Amino acid sequence: MVSEDEDTAPATWRPARAAAELFALCGLALAQPLFDVFGAAPDVVLAHGADRGDLVVFGLLVLLVPAAVLWVVELVVSRVHPTAARFLHGAFVVGLASAAVLQFLKLSAEITGRRLALAVALAAATFAVAYVRSATVRRWVVAMSPAPLVFLAVFLLASPAADAVSETSVDAVAGGADGNGRSVVMIVADELPMEALIDGSGQVDPVLYPNLARLAGEGTWFRNTGTAATVTAVAVPALLTGRQPQDGLAPTAADHPENLFTLLGEGYDLEAIETTTSLCPPTLCGGPLVDQTPTAAPAPAEAGLRGLLDDAGRAVRDLLSFDPFPGPQPVPLETVPVPPADTGAAGAGGFETPTFELPDVTDFVASIEEGEGPTVHFLHVQLPHSPYVFAPDGRVYQDRTSVESTLEIAGRRSAVPYETDLARQRLVLQTQYVDGIVGQVLDRLDETGQAEDTAVVFTSDHGVGLVPGEEKRPIAAEEPVAEAIYPDLLLVPLLLRAPGVEAGAVDDRNAMTVDVLPTLADLLDVEVPDGVEGVSLLASARDDDEKQFVQVLPRDATGAFGFEVTGTRGPAAIGPPVHYDGAPVLADALSRHLDRLFDGAGPDHRAYHVVPEGDLVGRRVVTIASAPSFAAEVELDALDQLEDYGVEVPFAPLRVRGRLVGNPVGPVTLAVAVDGVVAAVAPTFASGGDTHRIDLMLDHTLVGPGTHRTAVYAVVDDGRLAPIESAGG
């Protein structure tokens, strides 16, 4: 592709023109879309711990590096073969223009897949012809070269992300007092519904969650607590300020200057670990945690600039695909391996197994010190937020950053009930890991002698929908939240243990997460600032059952081409408050208890009793009656990995997927045995064109590193096991 005016241009002019065209088109195709995505996602920027300098360097790298790399490649080729360089330049120009058109069509016309591919191909061909034949088109491309500088300026000066990392100084609330000097430990889970904790009696399930049950038994469980918002960056500020969400505010101290940290900042040490907010200002929380030393834990691999660049790579992959753009993804959890020798104990099944821990949790627990003065210890942990990858013992069975995992986060649940049951089971398993974190904190308080005079709070920012066929969690959606998911999405756990708080009580008063701050202020004998909308849960209860929440809606944003684009790329807008009657929602949530999922399950292997035949889990195959071989074959992915499951394997082979071939009639219940012991029982289901899809979890207490024998059986009507051969022998 050689343009006419290039043939007559001076030799020294070609590189400059090529640079201008590449800079303009890289700005349109790469820089502006990334600035749109990250500029509208302050929670992602904050989660990486990025500061103003990181954001500036990130912007410059995104703006300059792609065009510079392409230009240098052209320059090198031109020294060898000038004509080839000109054709290469034409290919780069058309490719970048096609990428820009792809994103515009995907986000504005909302077409994907083959239709999008055909549209992009047609647009690319049209642009290629116009670029070659029209000097006006070529001049237009050059004239666009200043535009990327405007994109950068908007990103660094006027985006929500820029506001989030602004260095506005925020100090402790004037007149803040020491109160009674009682310390506070607050753990905020992420995407944890209240109903995911309860058994059939309406109590925290003591078998699945012994530490949370202990906390509930030693304090009061406010079981009827509603979240203020369905998105973390809006819900957590409401939790820590006691104020209902307002539109246009970033999750920062600058936009929320009166919060738990600034209220207690004058008289308390503040040990805060925030993941998607920055409500504790650097003036108060700028130092390391008390017990954190340079060797206590490695620096997070996803911190600051590096984290933003890693996320940018994933975003480019998604932006340039023909699939819908999912938006910026949650920051990968930083984990560090803990060898068995360091844990001092074998795994739950009696075998030594490498597990993983979160450095944030390790530092948080260590920050609770013997003899410390009044301190606020705050931890927001991004668990059990989907994707679900943790087994209760800390093993990771799936890559949290994979495409497969990101698809678990948003969208609708499958209409197949078992697939939602499986998601609920995996949520429970990951919540059991969170329960272990709570246990570490409670034990540390006991060890340091701080338990008697410390208020302990456990809650969550919001829940997640667990209804087949319904949304998991509407994010920037124009449709209202379906009432069917209110019990899962809006009711969150709130457990409070403190001196003077009734032990073992279940309080079903109308509570909301905005009540946490005034309740703590009441416990600490501290006055709350004017304008706080929550009420103390230690005072009189509300006289009605009305609750409210806000939904995050899409906001129109001007895209790279100046068109109005509706979607998640613009800063999220907070819709008007949605009011609802909390009484029937609570009743519905209580009816969704875990006994319905783990039907009839006893204490052993409870989390793996997802079908009536689940009582086979843990039994030796030789003790179960056998039946003739089943007329089908199985194709399963993880069983081969179990044959040689070494301690160096990054992902434990605990999730087994595949399909049953041979067209058996009706659903089939399968049993998977490991070393002669049934480790899972689950049904096949129809999905994606397969009539007998398989997706199940192996009991983590029965599977550890080593060499294993596996076998698959069909559970026939009378409870006998019929062997099934693996496809291919």
C-alpha positions in Angstrom: 0.0 0.0 0.0 1.9 3.0 -1.3 0.2 6.4 -1.2 0.7 8.7 -4.1 2.0 11.7 -2.2 4.6 9.5 -0.5 6.2 8.8 -3.9 7.0 12.5 -4.3 7.8 13.4 -0.7 11.4 14.1 0.4 13.2 11.2 1.9 13.5 13.0 5.2 9.8 13.6 5.3 8.6 10.0 5.3 9.7 9.0 8.8 8.1 12.0 10.3 4.8 11.4 8.4 4.9 7.7 9.4 5.4 8.7 13.0 2.5 11.1 13.0 0.2 8.6 11.4 1.2 5.8 13.8 0.9 8.1 16.8 -2.6 9.2 15.8 -3.9 5.7 15.0 -2.3 4.1 18.1 -4.0 6.8 20.1 -7.4 6.0 18.6 -7.0 2.2 18.6 -5.1 1.6 21.9 -4.5 4.6 24.1 -8.0 6.2 24.2 -9.8 2.9 24.8 -7.5 2.1 27.7 -7.8 5.6 29.1 -11.6 5.2 28.9 -11.4 1.8 30.7 -9.0 2.7 33.5 -10.1 6.3 33.8 -13.6 5.1 34.7 -12.3 2.4 37.1 -10.8 4.2 40.2 -11.4 1.0 42.3 -9.1 -1.0 40.0 -6.4 1.7 40.1 -6.6 1.9 43.9 -6.6 -1.9 44.3 -3.2 -1.9 42.6 -1.9 0.7 45.1 -1.1 3.1 42.3 -0.4 6.7 43.1 -0.3 9.8 41.0 3.2 9.1 39.6 2.2 5.6 38.6 -0.8 6.9 36.7 1.3 9.5 34.9 3.9 6.9 33.8 1.2 4.5 32.9 -0.5 7.1 30.7 2.8 8.0 29.0 3.7 4.4 28.3 0.3 3.6 26.9 0.5 6.7 24.7 4.1 6.5 23.4 5.3 2.9 23.5 3.0 1.2 20.9 3.6 3.9 18.2 7.3 4.0 19.0 7.7 0.3 18.6 5.9 0.2 15.3 7.9 3.2 14.0 11.2 1.7 15.0 10.3 -1.5 13.2 9.5 0.5 10.1 12.7 2.4 10.4 14.8 -0.7 10.7 13.1 -2.3 7.7 13.5 0.9 5.6 17.3 0.7 6.0 17.2 -2.7 4.4 14.3 -2.4 1.9 12.5 1.0 1.7 9.7 -0.3 -0.4 9.0 -3.1 2.1 8.9 -0.5 4.8 6.2 1.5 3.0 4.1 -1.6 2.5 4.6 -2.5 6.2 3.5 1.0 7.2 0.4 0.6 5.1 -0.4 -2.7 6.9 0.1 -1.1 10.3 -2.1 1.8 9.4 -5.0 -0.4 8.2 -4.6 -2.8 11.2 -4.8 0.1 13.7 -7.7 1.6 11.9 -9.5 -1.8 12.0 -8.8 -2.1 15.7 -10.4 1.3 16.3 -13.4 0.5 14.2 -13.8 -2.9 16.0 -14.0 -1.3 19.4 -16.3 1.5 18.2 -18.8 -1.0 16.6 -18.6 -3.4 19.6 -19.3 -0.6 22.1 -21.7 1.5 20.2 -23.6 -0.8 17.8 -23.3 -3.6 20.4 -22.6 -6.3 17.8 -20.2 -9.2 18.4 -19.1 -12.4 16.9 -19.3 -13.1 13.2 -21.4 -10.0 12.5 -18.7 -7.8 14.1 -15.9 -9.6 12.2 -17.6 -9.1 8.9 -18.3 -5.4 9.7 -14.7 -4.8 10.7 -13.4 -6.6 7.5 -15.6 -4.4 5.3 -14.5 -1.3 7.1 -10.9 -2.3 6.9 -11.1 -2.8 3.2 -12.9 0.5 2.7 -10.4 2.4 4.7 -7.4 0.7 2.9 -8.8 1.8 -0.5 -9.5 5.3 0.7 -6.0 5.6 2.3 -4.2 4.5 -0.8 -6.3 6.7 -3.2 -7.2 9.8 -1.3 -4.6 12.4 -0.1 -7.4 13.9 2.0 -7.7 10.7 4.0 -4.0 10.6 4.6 -3.9 14.3 5.6 -6.8 13.6 8.0 -4.8 10.8 9.7 -1.9 13.2 10.1 -4.1 15.9 11.4 -5.4 13.6 14.1 -1.9 13.2 15.6 -2.4 15.9 18.3 -5.6 14.1 19.5 -3.8 11.4 21.7 -2.3 14.3 23.7 -5.8 15.5 24.5 -6.8 11.9 25.4 -3.9 11.8 27.9 -4.7 15.1 29.4 -8.3 14.1 30.0 -7.2 10.8 31.6 -4.6 12.5 33.9 -6.6 15.6 34.8 -10.3 14.9 34.5 -11.0 11.1 35.0 -12.4 9.4 38.1 -9.1 7.5 38.3 -7.2 10.8 38.4 -9.5 12.1 41.1 -8.9 8.9 43.1 -5.1 9.3 43.2 -5.2 13.1 43.7 -2.9 14.2 46.6 -5.6 16.2 48.4 -4.6 16.3 52.0 -7.2 14.9 54.4 -6.6 15.0 58.2 -8.4 13.5 61.2 -11.8 15.0 62.0 -11.4 18.0 64.1 -12.3 17.4 67.7 -12.0 13.6 67.3 -11.6 12.0 70.7 -10.0 8.9 72.2 -13.4 7.7 73.5 -13.0 4.8 75.9 -9.8 3.5 74.2 -11.3 0.3 73.1 -9.7 -1.2 69.9 -11.5 -2.2 66.8 -10.9 -5.1 64.4 -13.1 -5.0 61.3 -13.0 -7.6 58.5 -15.0 -6.8 55.4 -15.5 -9.8 53.1 -16.5 -9.3 49.4 -19.6 -10.6 47.6 -20.7 -12.8 50.5 -24.5 -13.3 50.9 -25.9 -13.8 54.4 -27.8 -16.9 53.3 -24.5 -18.6 52.3 -23.7 -18.9 56.0 -26.9 -20.3 57.5 -28.0 -23.9 58.2 -31.6 -25.0 58.5 -31.9 -23.6 62.0 -31.0 -20.1 60.7 -27.7 -20.1 62.6 -24.2 -19.8 61.2 -23.4 -23.3 60.1 -21.0 -24.5 62.8 -19.7 -27.5 60.7 -18.8 -25.4 57.6 -17.8 -22.2 59.5 -16.6 -23.0 63.0 -14.8 -19.6 63.4 -17.7 -17.5 62.2 -20.0 -19.6 64.4 -17.7 -18.9 67.3 -17.8 -15.2 66.6 -21.6 -15.3 66.4 -21.8 -17.3 69.7 -19.6 -14.8 71.5 -21.4 -11.7 70.1 -24.6 -10.6 68.3 -25.5 -11.5 64.8 -27.5 -8.8 63.0 -29.0 -11.2 60.5 -31.3 -8.7 58.8 -28.5 -6.3 57.4 -29.0 -4.8 54.0 -26.2 -3.4 51.9 -26.2 0.2 50.6 -25.0 -0.6 47.1 -24.3 -3.5 44.8 -20.8 -2.4 43.8 -17.8 -2.4 46.2 -16.5 1.1 45.4 -19.9 2.5 46.4 -20.8 0.0 49.2 -17.6 0.3 51.3 -17.6 4.1 51.5 -21.2 3.9 52.8 -20.2 1.3 55.3 -17.3 3.4 56.7 -19.0 6.8 56.6 -22.5 5.9 57.8 -23.9 7.9 54.8 -26.0 6.6 51.9 -24.2 6.7 48.5 -24.1 9.9 46.4 -23.4 10.2 42.7 -20.1 11.4 41.5 -17.9 10.5 44.4 -14.7 8.4 44.2 -14.0 5.8 46.9 -11.3 8.1 48.4 -10.7 10.1 51.6 -10.8 13.3 49.5 -14.5 12.6 48.6 -15.3 11.0 51.9 -13.4 13.0 54.4 -15.5 12.0 57.4 -15.1 8.2 57.8 -14.1 5.7 60.4 -10.4 6.4 60.0 -10.6 10.2 60.1 -13.1 10.0 63.0 -10.6 8.1 65.1 -7.4 9.3 63.6 -6.4 11.7 66.4 -6.5 9.1 69.2 -6.0 5.8 67.5 -3.3 3.9 65.6 -4.7 3.0 62.2 -3.7 -0.3 60.6 -5.8 -0.4 57.4 -5.6 -2.7 54.4 -7.9 -1.6 51.7 -8.1 -3.3 48.3 -10.5 -1.2 46.2 -10.9 2.0 48.2 -8.6 4.6 49.6 -10.6 6.0 52.5 -7.8 6.1 55.1 -5.7 9.1 54.0 -1.9 8.8 53.7 -1.5 11.4 56.5 -3.0 8.9 58.9 -2.3 5.5 57.2 0.9 6.2 55.4 3.3 4.0 57.4 3.7 0.2 57.5 1.7 -2.0 59.7 3.2 -2.3 63.2 4.6 -5.9 62.8 5.4 -5.6 59.1 9.1 -5.8 58.4 10.8 -5.7 55.0 11.2 -9.4 55.1 7.7 -10.2 56.4 6.3 -10.8 53.0 7.3 -10.2 49.4 6.2 -7.0 47.7 2.9 -7.7 45.9 3.5 -8.8 42.3 0.5 -6.8 41.1 1.3 -3.5 42.9 1.3 0.0 41.4 2.5 0.5 37.8 3.2 -3.1 37.1 -0.3 -4.1 38.1 -1.8 -1.5 35.8 0.3 -2.6 32.9 -0.6 -6.3 33.5 -4.3 -5.3 33.6 -3.8 -3.2 30.4 -2.5 -6.3 28.6 -5.6 -8.2 29.6 -7.8 -5.3 28.6 -6.3 -5.0 25.2 -6.9 -8.7 24.6 -10.5 -8.3 25.5 -11.0 -5.0 23.6 -9.5 -6.6 20.4 -11.6 -9.7 20.6 -15.0 -10.2 18.8 -16.6 -11.0 22.2 -18.4 -8.5 24.4 -16.0 -6.4 26.5 -16.3 -7.4 30.2 -14.7 -4.2 31.5 -11.7 -4.0 33.9 -11.4 -7.2 36.0 -10.8 -7.5 39.7 -7.2 -7.3 40.7 -5.6 -10.8 41.0 -5.2 -11.8 44.6 -1.5 -11.9 45.6 -0.8 -15.3 47.1 2.4 -16.8 48.4 3.1 -20.5 48.8 3.4 -22.0 52.2 5.4 -25.3 52.2 4.0 -28.0 54.5 7.1 -27.8 56.6 6.2 -24.1 57.5 2.7 -24.9 58.5 3.7 -27.4 61.1 0.7 -29.6 60.3 -0.6 -32.0 57.7 -3.6 -31.3 55.5 -7.1 -32.0 56.4 -6.8 -35.5 55.0 -3.7 -36.3 56.9 -1.3 -35.7 54.1 1.2 -32.9 53.7 0.0 -30.4 51.1 1.3 -27.0 50.0 -1.2 -24.2 50.5 -1.3 -20.5 49.8 -1.8 -17.5 52.0 -2.5 -13.9 51.3 0.3 -11.5 52.5 -2.3 -8.9 53.3 -3.9 -11.3 55.8 -0.5 -12.3 57.2 0.4 -8.7 57.8 -3.1 -7.9 59.2 -2.9 -10.6 61.8 0.6 -9.7 62.7 -0.4 -6.1 63.3 -2.5 -7.1 66.3 0.1 -6.7 69.1 0.3 -7.4 72.8 0.1 -4.2 74.8 -0.9 -2.0 71.9 -2.8 1.2 72.5 -6.2 2.0 71.0 -6.0 0.7 67.4 -8.3 0.3 64.4 -7.4 -2.9 62.5 -9.2 -2.9 59.2 -9.1 -5.5 56.5 -11.1 -5.6 53.2 -10.3 -9.0 51.7 -11.5 -9.7 48.1 -13.0 -13.0 49.1 -15.1 -15.0 48.7 -15.7 -12.8 45.6 -15.9 -14.8 42.4 -14.2 -16.4 40.6 -14.1 -19.3 43.1 -10.6 -20.8 43.1 -9.7 -21.6 46.8 -10.3 -24.9 48.6 -10.9 -24.5 52.3 -7.4 -25.6 53.1 -5.8 -22.8 51.0 -5.1 -24.8 47.8 -5.9 -23.0 44.6 -7.6 -25.2 42.0 -8.1 -22.7 39.1 -6.2 -19.7 37.7 -8.1 -16.6 38.9 -6.9 -14.5 36.0 -7.8 -16.8 33.2 -10.5 -16.0 30.7 -12.5 -18.9 32.0 -12.4 -17.4 35.5 -13.3 -13.8 34.5 -16.4 -15.2 32.7 -17.6 -16.4 36.1 -17.8 -12.9 37.5 -20.7 -11.3 35.7 -23.6 -12.2 33.4 -26.5 -14.5 34.1 -26.6 -17.8 36.0 -27.3 -20.8 33.9 -30.9 -21.9 33.8 -29.7 -25.4 34.7 -30.3 -25.7 38.5 -27.3 -27.9 39.1 -24.9 -25.4 37.6 -26.1 -22.8 40.1 -25.9 -25.4 42.9 -22.2 -26.0 41.8 -21.5 -22.3 42.0 -23.1 -22.1 45.5 -21.0 -25.1 46.6 -17.8 -23.4 45.3 -18.8 -20.2 47.0 -19.2 -22.2 50.3 -15.7 -23.8 49.8 -14.1 -20.3 49.3 -16.1 -18.9 52.2 -14.6 -21.7 54.4 -11.2 -20.3 53.4 -12.4 -16.9 54.7 -13.6 -18.6 57.9 -10.0 -19.7 58.4 -8.9 -16.1 58.1 -11.4 -15.1 60.8 -10.0 -17.9 63.0 -6.5 -16.6 62.6 -7.7 -13.2 63.8 -9.6 -14.5 66.8 -6.7 -16.6 67.8 -4.3 -13.7 67.5 -6.6 -11.6 69.7 -6.5 -14.3 72.4 -2.8 -14.8 72.1 -2.0 -11.1 72.6 -4.5 -10.5 75.3 -6.5 -8.0 73.3 -9.7 -10.0 72.9 -11.4 -8.7 76.1 -11.3 -5.1 75.2 -11.6 -5.1 71.4 -14.7 -4.7 69.2 -14.7 -7.3 66.4 -16.9 -6.7 63.3 -17.3 -9.1 60.4 -19.5 -8.1 57.4 -19.5 -7.9 53.6 -19.9 -5.1 51.1 -22.7 -6.9 49.2 -23.8 -10.4 48.1 -24.3 -12.1 44.8 -27.2 -13.5 42.9 -27.7 -17.3 43.2 -30.9 -17.9 41.3 -30.8 -20.0 38.1 -31.4 -17.8 35.0 -31.0 -14.5 36.8 -28.1 -12.0 36.9 -25.2 -12.7 39.2 -24.7 -9.1 40.1 -26.0 -6.4 37.8 -23.1 -4.0 37.1 -23.7 -0.8 35.2 -27.0 -2.3 33.9 -30.0 -0.2 32.8 -32.5 -2.9 33.9 -33.5 -2.9 37.5 -32.2 -5.5 39.9 -34.6 -8.5 39.8 -36.4 -9.0 43.1 -35.7 -12.7 42.9 -32.0 -12.0 43.8 -32.7 -9.5 46.5 -32.1 -12.1 49.3 -28.8 -13.2 47.8 -27.5 -9.8 46.6 -28.7 -7.3 49.3 -28.6 -9.1 52.7 -25.0 -9.4 54.1 -23.7 -10.9 57.3 -23.0 -8.5 60.2 -21.4 -10.1 63.3 -20.4 -7.9 66.3 -18.5 -9.0 69.4 -17.6 -6.4 72.0 -17.8 -5.8 75.7 -21.4 -5.0 76.6 -22.8 -6.7 73.4 -25.1 -9.7 74.1 -23.4 -13.0 73.4 -25.1 -15.6 71.3 -27.9 -13.3 70.3 -29.6 -13.2 66.8 -31.0 -9.8 66.2 -33.4 -9.5 63.3 -34.1 -5.8 63.6 -34.0 -3.7 60.4 -30.3 -3.0 60.0 -28.2 -1.6 57.2 -24.5 -1.3 56.5 -24.6 2.4 57.1 -25.4 1.5 60.7 -21.9 0.1 61.3 -20.1 3.4 61.9 -22.6 4.8 64.4 -22.7 1.5 66.2 -19.0 1.5 66.6 -19.0 5.1 67.7 -21.6 4.1 70.3 -19.3 1.3 71.5 -16.3 3.6 71.7 -18.1 6.6 73.3 -17.3 8.8 70.3 -19.7 11.3 68.7 -20.5 10.9 65.0 -20.2 13.8 62.6 -23.3 15.6 61.5 -25.0 14.2 58.4 -24.5 10.5 59.4 -27.6 8.7 58.2 -27.1 5.3 59.9 -28.3 4.6 63.5 -26.6 2.7 66.3 -27.7 -0.9 66.5 -27.2 -0.7 70.3 -30.1 1.8 70.5 -33.8 1.5 69.7 -34.7 -0.3 66.6 -36.2 1.3 63.5 -40.0 1.2 63.6 -40.4 -0.1 60.0 -38.9 -2.7 57.7 -38.0 -0.4 54.8 -34.5 -0.7 53.4 -32.8 0.9 50.5 -29.9 0.4 48.1 -28.6 2.1 45.0 -27.8 0.4 41.7 -24.8 1.4 39.6 -26.1 2.5 36.1 -24.3 3.1 32.8 -23.4 6.7 32.1 -23.0 8.1 28.6 -19.3 8.7 27.8 -17.7 10.3 24.8 -15.7 7.7 23.0 -12.5 8.1 20.9 -14.4 9.2 17.8 -16.6 11.9 19.6 -19.7 9.7 19.5 -21.9 9.2 22.5 -21.2 5.6 23.7 -23.5 4.1 26.3 -21.8 1.4 28.4 -19.4 0.7 31.3 -16.6 2.8 29.8 -17.8 6.0 31.3 -17.7 6.7 35.0 -20.4 4.7 36.7 -23.5 6.6 37.7 -25.4 5.9 40.9 -29.2 5.6 40.3 -31.9 6.8 42.7 -32.4 4.9 45.9 -34.5 1.7 45.5 -36.7 1.2 48.5 -38.0 -2.2 49.5 -39.7 -4.1 52.3 -37.0 -6.0 54.1 -39.3 -8.4 56.0 -40.2 -10.8 53.1 -36.6 -10.5 51.7 -35.3 -11.8 55.1 -37.8 -14.6 55.2 -36.8 -15.6 51.7 -33.1 -15.5 52.5 -33.7 -17.7 55.6 -35.5 -20.3 53.4 -32.4 -20.5 51.2 -30.3 -22.1 53.9 -27.5 -24.5 53.2 -29.4 -27.6 54.3 -31.4 -27.2 51.1 -28.1 -27.5 49.1 -26.4 -30.1 51.3 -29.6 -32.2 51.7 -29.4 -34.5 54.7 -25.6 -34.1 55.0 -24.0 -35.0 58.3 -20.8 -33.4 59.6 -18.5 -35.5 57.5 -17.9 -34.2 54.0 -20.9 -31.8 54.4 -19.8 -29.4 51.6 -19.8 -32.2 49.1 -23.3 -33.6 49.6 -24.9 -31.8 46.7 -27.2 -34.6 45.6 -29.2 -37.2 47.7 -26.6 -39.8 46.9 -23.9 -37.6 48.3 -23.8 -39.7 51.4 -21.5 -42.0 49.4 -18.7 -39.4 49.6 -16.0 -40.7 52.0 -17.1 -44.4 51.7 -14.8 -47.0 50.3 -16.0 -48.4 47.0 -15.6 -52.0 48.2 -18.2 -51.4 50.9 -20.8 -50.3 48.3 -22.8 -52.8 46.2 -21.6 -53.1 42.6 -23.5 -53.3 39.3 -22.6 -54.3 35.7 -20.6 -51.8 33.7 -22.5 -48.8 32.5 -23.0 -48.4 28.7 -21.2 -45.2 28.3 -17.7 -43.6 28.4 -16.3 -40.6 30.2 -14.0 -37.8 29.1 -12.6 -36.0 32.1 -9.8 -33.5 32.3 -8.4 -33.6 35.8 -8.2 -37.4 36.4 -5.0 -37.7 34.4 -3.4 -35.0 36.6 -4.3 -37.0 39.7 -2.2 -39.9 38.5 0.9 -37.8 39.3 -0.2 -34.9 41.5 3.1 -33.3 42.7 3.6 -30.6 45.3 4.9 -28.3 42.6 1.6 -28.3 40.7 0.3 -24.7 40.7 -3.4 -25.7 40.6 -4.7 -28.6 42.6 -6.8 -31.0 40.4 -9.9 -30.7 42.6 -12.4 -29.5 39.9 -13.2 -32.2 37.4 -14.9 -31.4 34.1 -15.7 -33.3 31.0 -18.6 -35.2 29.4 -20.3 -38.5 29.3 -20.4 -40.0 25.8 -22.6 -42.8 24.6 -26.0 -41.0 24.7 -27.5 -42.6 27.9 -31.1 -41.8 28.4 -31.9 -39.2 31.1 -29.6 -37.6 33.6 -26.9 -39.8 35.2 -25.5 -39.5 38.7 -21.8 -40.1 38.7 -19.4 -41.1 41.5 -15.7 -40.4 41.2 -13.4 -42.5 43.4 -9.8 -41.6 44.3 -7.7 -44.5 45.7 -10.8 -46.6 46.2 -12.7 -43.9 48.2 -15.7 -41.9 46.7 -14.5 -38.3 46.5 -17.4 -36.8 44.6 -21.0 -37.5 43.6 -22.7 -35.3 41.1 -25.2 -35.4 38.2 -24.6 -34.9 34.5 -26.4 -32.0 32.9 -27.2 -30.6 29.5 -25.1 -27.6 28.5 -23.4 -26.2 25.3 -24.7 -28.9 23.0 -23.7 -31.8 25.3 -26.5 -33.7 26.9 -24.3 -35.1 29.6 -21.8 -32.4 30.7 -19.7 -33.1 33.9 -18.5 -30.5 36.3 -17.9 -31.4 39.9 -15.6 -30.8 42.9 -13.5 -33.5 44.6 -13.5 -33.5 48.4 -10.3 -31.7 49.3 -9.9 -33.8 52.4 -9.6 -36.9 50.3 -7.2 -35.7 47.6 -3.6 -34.6 48.3 -0.3 -34.6 46.4 0.8 -38.1 45.4 0.1 -40.8 42.8 -3.5 -41.7 42.7 -5.8 -44.3 41.2 -9.1 -43.0 39.9 -12.3 -44.6 38.8 -15.7 -43.4 37.6 -19.1 -45.0 38.3 -22.7 -44.4 37.5 -24.9 -44.5 40.6 -27.8 -46.7 39.6 -31.3 -46.5 41.1 -30.7 -48.9 43.9 -27.5 -47.2 45.1 -25.1 -49.6 43.4 -22.0 -48.4 41.5 -21.7 -49.3 37.9 -18.2 -48.8 36.5 -17.7 -46.5 33.5 -14.7 -46.7 31.2 -12.7 -43.7 30.2 -13.0 -42.8 26.5 -10.0 -44.1 24.6 -9.3 -46.8 27.1 
